[in-house]
Amino acid sequence: MLSLSNRVISIKVDEDLGGEIRSIKMGKSEFLADFDWLSPIQNSRSSSYGSAILNWLSEYRGGWQVLFPNAGNENTVMGVPLPFHGEFGRTQTTIVSKKKSELIIKAGTRLPLVLTRTYKLIPNKPTLLIKQSVTNESDSTIPFIWGEHPAFSLPRGSKINLPAGPILVDSNEMGELQDVKPGSSGTWPFAPDRVGGQIDLSVVPNENVERLCYIHDRPEGWAAMQHGKKVIGISWDVEAFPHIWFWQEIGGKGFPWFGRSEITAIEPACSWPSFGLEEAIKSGQAFYLKPGEVKSAWTTFSVSSVATKDIMKIKSIDSKGIFHTK
């Protein structure tokens, strides 16, 4: 586990799990979901659960992963089996460079692609900048999809502000705690419930829920969130990640949650729904790299000076993590 700090915020990065961000803290405030569970026992410390999804979830303790070169369902591409959410997030990385407030890591994947990620804390500011690039090391054109997977520890009742746009609720049943209607559509912040009403997704519910929605075709790449007495936000390269996977696992039942989860995840993604790379190729949502070609993207996390009562006045967050209000 590697630590970075700029005396304003600090982060912890697990180089053995694809550069997963395990913690983002400012003072005593921890902004990411972080679960110190002893169970379920991790696949890597025991034996396979016999399922790519269960293996991935067995390792999950919150945090912020990168999904690459697959996101969503496991599938086979170019004869290569790609696991649920891609193998990068469960891969031991190489440390390219480590400084007090900056880290660069890289690793290859089952496809001939190398992902390099740079984590940089901006001096004297509560801002994390993530830059990443994918390089095709082969002599063939290679497809991929990617996404960021940050899980935030938003207290119940917190408000969320992001640009309006179309929503599709995932078609799969998530269980008895799911309150949004599977396969239905709406416009942010509203999604249909199961009995003909509307649910306001811009407020973290007080009751236990399980939700997965796709807020697709984003006009801008940013989201602001209330976290206690602070406002936090992320912004991202909307060309690289034109969609959001919106996932809430609050008191979720079953493996691996067993009623212990408090997660609101706003996940910049390049494809939707979560069918994986094979289906993204068919739907025209995959990226392709020619031999030697490189594709880059950026994401920021920042803490705002905007008061929580004014969170809905935020109109954008730029690539430097600066909040702009109306």
N, C-alpha and C positions, 0 to 999 in steps of 0.2 A: 504494500500500500504506500503510495507516494502522496506527500502533502505539499500544497502550494499556498502562499499567503502574500498579501500586499498590505497587511496591517489593518485593512478595512474589512475584507472578507477572506475566507479560507476555504479551500476545497481539498478533498481526498480523492485520489484516482487509483483504481485497481488495475495495474498493468497486466495482471494475470487473467483478467476477465475483460479483454478487449478495450481497456481504457475506460471502463465503467466509472462514472462519477458517483462515489458512495456518499458524499456529503458536500453541501454548500452551506456555510455558516457565516453569520454576521453577529458578533457578540454571542449571546446564548440562543439565538434563533437558528434553528435548523429548518431549511426550506424544502429539502427533499424528504420523501417518505423513506424511512430507515428502520428496518425491522431486525432486531437481534435475536432471531429465532434459532433454536437448536433443532427444531423439526419443522418441515420434513427434512430428513437428511439429504444432503446434496448428492446428486448423481455422481459427481466427480470424487466424492469421498466414500462411495459405496458401490452400488451396481446400477445398471440401467433400469429404468422404470418400464422399459419396453415400448416407449412412445417418445418421439422427439419433443412433443409439446410438454409432456410431464417431466422429461429430463430438464428442459429449459426452466420450467416453473419451479422445479426442485431447488434450483440455484438462486431463485429470485428472492431478494431481500429489499426491494425498493430500488432507489437510486435512478441513474440516468444512463441508459445503454444506447449504443448505435446499432441499428438493424441493417445488416449488410452481409452479403450481396442479395439477400432475400429478406422479405418482411411478410409475416403472416404464415400461411400454411406451408408445410413442407412439400416439396415437389422435386421433380427431376428435370434438369435443363442441360442440354448438350451431353446427355448420358451421365451427368454428375448429380447424385442425390444432395439436395440442399435442405438442411434442417429448418425447423420452425424458427422464424425470426433471423435466420442466417447464422452462420458459424462464428462470425467475427466477435460478437459479444460474449462468446465463451472461449476465446482464443488467447493464449499467452502472447503478449506483444513484445516487440523489441524497443527499448528506450533509446531514442536517437539523441536526445538532449534533455537535460534536467537543470533548471535554475530555480531560484527561490520562488519566482512567480510565473514561470513558464515551463511547459513540458511538451515534448514532441515524442510520439510513439508511432509505430507502424507494424503491420502484419499482413501476410498474404491470406488468401482464402482458397476454397476448393476449386473455384474457377481461377484462371491466371490473372488475378487482379490483386493489387496491393493498395491498401488504404493507409494513409498517413493522417494523423490527427494532431493538431496543435492546440493546447489549452493555455491561454494567456490571461492573467489578471491585470487589468489596466491600472497603472500606478495611481494610488491615492483615490481610487474610485471603487464603488461596490459593483464592479462589472467584470464578467467573464466573457471572453471572446473565444469561440471555437472555430478554427479553420480546418478544413479537411480536403484531401485530394485523393482521387482514385486513378491509378495508373494501370493500363493494360500492358502486361509484360510479354504477351504472346504475339504470334504472327497472324492471328485471326481476330475478327470482330467479335466482341464479347458483350452480352447483355447483363444488366444488373438493375436492381432497385435498392433504395435505401431510405432510411428515416431516423429521426431522433426519437428517443423513448424516455423522456423525463417524467418521473412520477413525483408529484408535489404533495406535501403534507398540509393541504389547505384545511383549516378548521371548518367545521360545519357552520353553515350560514355565510361563508365567505362569498364575495361577489367576483365575477369573472367578466372582463370586458374584452371583446375582440370584434373585428368587423363583421357586419351582417353578411349572410350568404346561405346557400342551400345546404340542407342537412339530410342525410340518409341514415336511418337506424339500421344497424346490422340485422341481417335476416335470421340469424341463429337465435334460439332461445338461450338465455343465460341463467335461467332458474327463477325461483319464486320471488326473488328480490328485484327482478327486472320490472321497471315501471313504464318504460317507453315501449311502444308497439313495434315488434320486429318487422322490418321491411318497409316501415312508413317513412314519409318524407315531410320536411318542414323548412322553415327559414330561421336561422339563428336569431334569437336565443330559444325559439320554441320548437318542441318536437311533440308529436301526438302521443298520448298515453293509451292505455288498453281499453278505456271506457268512453272514448269520444272526446276527451278533454285535451288540454295542452299543458305541457310541463315546461317551466322556465329553467333552462339549463345554465343560465348565468348566475344562479345561486346554488352553492353546494348544499345539498339537502341535509336536514337534521336527522332524517330517518336512514336506515340502512338501505343501500341500493346497489345494483349492478347494471352498468350501462356501457354500450359501445356504439358510437355514432361516428359518421364521417362528415365533417364540415368541408365540403369539397370546393374546388375552383376558387381559391382565395384571391380576393382583389389585392390584399396586402398580407405580409407575413409578420404578424405580431399578436401577442396576447398579454393582457395585464391581469393580475390576480391579487386579491386581498389576502394577506397572510398575517393574522393578528393585527398589530398596530402598524404594519408595514404594507407597502404595495410593491410587488415584485413583477417582473415581466420577462418575456423572451421575445426575440425577433429573429428572423431567419431569411435566407435567400429564397424568395418565393418562386424563382425559376427552377431551383433545384427541388424545392418542397412546396408544390402548389396546393396541397391538401392538409387537413388535420385529422388525425385519429383522436377522438375524444373518448376517453375511457375512465370510468369511475368504478372502483371496487371498494365500497364503503361497508364494512362489516360483512363482506362476502362470505358465502358458505362454501364448503367443499375445499378440495385440494387447490393450492397450498394454503388457502386463507384461514379456513376454520374460524371465521368470525373475527379475525385479528387485524384486518386490513383497513387503512384509512388513506386511500389513493385517489387523487384526481390527476389524470395525465393528459396533457395537451401535447400531441405528438406530430411535429411537422413531418410530412410524408410525401413521397413522389407518386404514390399510387393509392387507389382505393377500389373496392373493399379490400379486406386483408386476405386475399386469395393466393398471394405469393407471386414469385417471378414468372412462372409458367403462364399464368392467366394474365399477368401484366403485359407480357409479350403479345398475347392474343388481342388485348384491348388497346394496344398502342401506347401504353404508359411506361414501358421500360426504357431505360437509357442504354445506348450502345457506344462502346469505345472501339475505335479502330486500333490497329497495332501501334503501340507506343503512345497513344493518345492519353491525355489527362483531363479529368473533370474535377472542378473544385466547387466548394460551397462554404457558407459561413452560418453560424448561429450565435446569438448572444443571450446571456442571462444578466439581469441587472436589478438592483434595488432602487426604487424611486423615492424622491423627496415629496412627491404628491401625497396629500393626506388621504386616508382611506375613504373619507366621505366624498372625495372628489374623483374616485377611481373611474366613474363613468364619463368624466370630462376628458379623459385621455383619448387622443385621436390617432396616435401613432407612436411606435418605438423604432428608432432608426438603427442602422448597422453598427453604431457605436454604443448602443444600449441607452441612448438618451430618450426620455419620455417627452412627448409633445402634447399639450392640452389645447382644448378649444378656447 
